[in-house]
Amino acid sequence: MTRQAEKPFLYVVVCAAGVAAGVDRLITAAQARDWAVGVIATPVAAGGFFDLEAAAARTGRPVRSAWRTPADPRPFPPPDAVAVAPATFNTVNKWAAGIADTLALGTLCEAAGLGIPVAALPCVAAALAAHPAYLDSLARLRGMGVRFGEPYNGEVRPDGSRPDFAWERALDLLGPL
Ligand SMILES: Cc1cc2nc3c(=O)[nH]c(=O)nc-3n(C[C@H](O)[C@H](O)[C@H](O)COP(=O)(O)O)c2cc1C
């Protein structure tokens, strides 16, 4: 933990999967475990996949998606840990390839170099999860120390229900700091 007198700071990186609408559950669970939270959304996720105003109200900080300008102060403290949930096929592959063309990806790409723990909960359809590039990406990121939750494809069951997305698993993977 970088600031002894303050709560540890968790970046929640939200990608553009349908389950992102439920990210409030992760934010509240993290706060219940005594994390302070800042939300970073991919540009697509920020374009309508979850309620930005609700997330800002819950965390007390604006949801970030765009890069700041060099003159702007850093709006969040440095992270003590990062949770990527949901993690999309697109973001997992770009992250593993070292592409940093969004704030979310830049944050993820530098986390390993900062030596902070990162947990990721993929939400990827089975057809995409079978792509060899995705399998390589998972292996590469695991090799960098990223802690992955169990595969989740978000597909609807025959009875119309959807399996629960295990948001709290990201916190379990990070453990206590
Ligand atoms: C309604 C909707 C739901 C989606 N759900 C998923 C999903 O569960 N997993 C996924 O990998 N992509 C999903 N996508 C596709 C991604 O949004 C798309 O690949 C996007 O480029 C991902 O951007 P990001 O990784 O920067 O957030 C979904 C798209 C839509 C329109």
Ligand as a Chemical Component Dictionary entry (heavy atoms), coordinates in Angstrom:
data_LIG
# 
_chem_comp.id                   LIG 
_chem_comp.type                 NON-POLYMER 
_chem_comp.pdbx_formal_charge   0 
_chem_comp.three_letter_code    LIG 
# 
loop_
_chem_comp_atom.comp_id 
_chem_comp_atom.atom_id 
_chem_comp_atom.alt_atom_id 
_chem_comp_atom.type_symbol 
_chem_comp_atom.charge 
_chem_comp_atom.model_Cartn_x 
_chem_comp_atom.model_Cartn_y 
_chem_comp_atom.model_Cartn_z 
_chem_comp_atom.pdbx_ordinal 
LIG C1  C1  C 0 -24.553 -5.360 -26.361 1  
LIG C2  C2  C 0 -23.128 -5.786 -26.571 2  
LIG C3  C3  C 0 -22.588 -6.717 -25.734 3  
LIG C4  C4  C 0 -21.255 -7.141 -25.901 4  
LIG N1  N1  N 0 -20.757 -8.077 -25.055 5  
LIG C5  C5  C 0 -19.474 -8.470 -25.201 6  
LIG C6  C6  C 0 -18.931 -9.431 -24.318 7  
LIG O1  O1  O 0 -19.595 -9.969 -23.426 8  
LIG N2  N2  N 0 -17.623 -9.764 -24.477 9  
LIG C7  C7  C 0 -16.834 -9.201 -25.440 10 
LIG O2  O2  O 0 -15.646 -9.547 -25.513 11 
LIG N3  N3  N 0 -17.338 -8.293 -26.315 12 
LIG C8  C8  C 0 -18.620 -7.917 -26.208 13 
LIG N4  N4  N 0 -19.143 -6.991 -27.084 14 
LIG C9  C9  C 0 -18.279 -6.457 -28.142 15 
LIG C10 C10 C 0 -17.395 -5.339 -27.619 16 
LIG O3  O3  O 0 -18.208 -4.281 -27.137 17 
LIG C11 C11 C 0 -16.463 -4.806 -28.729 18 
LIG O4  O4  O 0 -15.534 -5.810 -29.094 19 
LIG C12 C12 C 0 -15.717 -3.561 -28.313 20 
LIG O5  O5  O 0 -14.860 -3.146 -29.361 21 
LIG C13 C13 C 0 -14.888 -3.819 -27.062 22 
LIG O6  O6  O 0 -14.224 -2.621 -26.711 23 
LIG P1  P1  P 0 -13.342 -2.515 -25.400 24 
LIG O7  O7  O 0 -12.566 -3.780 -25.265 25 
LIG O8  O8  O 0 -12.442 -1.334 -25.694 26 
LIG O9  O9  O 0 -14.245 -2.254 -24.255 27 
LIG C14 C14 C 0 -20.466 -6.578 -26.933 28 
LIG C15 C15 C 0 -21.020 -5.618 -27.781 29 
LIG C16 C16 C 0 -22.341 -5.249 -27.606 30 
LIG C17 C17 C 0 -22.916 -4.216 -28.548 31 
# 
loop_
_chem_comp_bond.comp_id 
_chem_comp_bond.atom_id_1 
_chem_comp_bond.atom_id_2 
_chem_comp_bond.value_order 
_chem_comp_bond.pdbx_ordinal 
LIG C1  C2  SING 1  
LIG C2  C3  SING 2  
LIG C2  C16 DOUB 3  
LIG C3  C4  DOUB 4  
LIG C4  N1  SING 5  
LIG C4  C14 SING 6  
LIG N1  C5  DOUB 7  
LIG C5  C6  SING 8  
LIG C5  C8  SING 9  
LIG C6  O1  DOUB 10 
LIG C6  N2  SING 11 
LIG N2  C7  SING 12 
LIG C7  O2  DOUB 13 
LIG C7  N3  SING 14 
LIG N3  C8  DOUB 15 
LIG C8  N4  SING 16 
LIG N4  C9  SING 17 
LIG N4  C14 SING 18 
LIG C9  C10 SING 19 
LIG C10 O3  SING 20 
LIG C10 C11 SING 21 
LIG C11 O4  SING 22 
LIG C11 C12 SING 23 
LIG C12 O5  SING 24 
LIG C12 C13 SING 25 
LIG C13 O6  SING 26 
LIG O6  P1  SING 27 
LIG P1  O7  DOUB 28 
LIG P1  O8  SING 29 
LIG P1  O9  SING 30 
LIG C14 C15 DOUB 31 
LIG C15 C16 SING 32 
LIG C16 C17 SING 33 
# 
